[in-house]
Amino acid sequence: MPEQRTEQRTGQRTVDFWFDPVCPYTWITSRWMVEVTKVRPVDVRWRVMSLSVLNEHRDDNPEGDWGEWADYMWAPVRVCAAVEERFGQRALGDLFTAMGTRFHLRGDWGNLAGALTDAGLPAQIAEVAWSTAYDEAVRASHAQAVALAGDDVGTPVVSATGPRGERVGFFGPVVSPAPTGEAAGRLWDGFLLLAAVPGFYEIKRTRTEEPRFDMAD
């Protein structure tokens, strides 16, 4: 359990955050996670998962009928996988921020090269969006999230070290709008309390409003 010992020695906790950049609630939760790093000793490792992979064998797609969007849904995660492989997880986090800003705040879904440029990355990486070169990498990263949280979840999956030193992962939290400052920290503290309960699986209620991209005070 080297990671647990390191966390105990330094007080710094490493969190894995799996995301598909097209999901609005994932984007909001990621902004909460960024806020957490400002008020708690937390480092985030950004990782890729895919709604397309998650739902490909389901008779009833909980995301609805994507229609002409079905092919596009693969494009952003392929670009993300390429960036992670070539430049690492910090660069992946920068790209996720750039993609989320364009997709969810500006409604600019088609300009993947622009998102790469915004993140300080080579725009030509966008070419992988329409190839299958990184599909295996997407699936492998996605499988790691599912191994922790199960295959009946969605995006995001957040993982931290459990009470026995094991990695535990949960879908969510799904929160809108994203809390900031100490409110973000308190939500994180609650997440860790739940993660420390070996038999804890789920807490949920029906969403009653559209995702809000402003930040909650």
Salt bridges, closest charged atoms under 4 A:
GLU3 OE2 - ARG45 NH2 3.16
GLU3 OE1 - ARG167 NH1 2.87
GLU7 OE1 - ARG13 NH1 3.98
ASP16 OD1 - ARG45 NE 2.78
ASP16 OD1 - ARG47 NE 2.66
ASP16 OD2 - ARG167 NH2 2.81
GLU35 OE2 - LYS38 NZ 2.87
GLU56 OE2 - HIS57 NE2 3.71
GLU56 OE2 - ARG139 NH1 2.67
ASP108 OD2 - ARG102 NH1 2.51
ASP118 OD2 - ARG102 NE 2.65
ASP135 OD1 - ARG78 NE 2.66
GLU166 OE2 - ARG164 NH2 3.85
GLU182 OE2 - ARG40 NH2 2.72
ASP189 OD2 - ARG40 NH2 2.81
ASP214 OD2 - ARG212 NH2 2.72
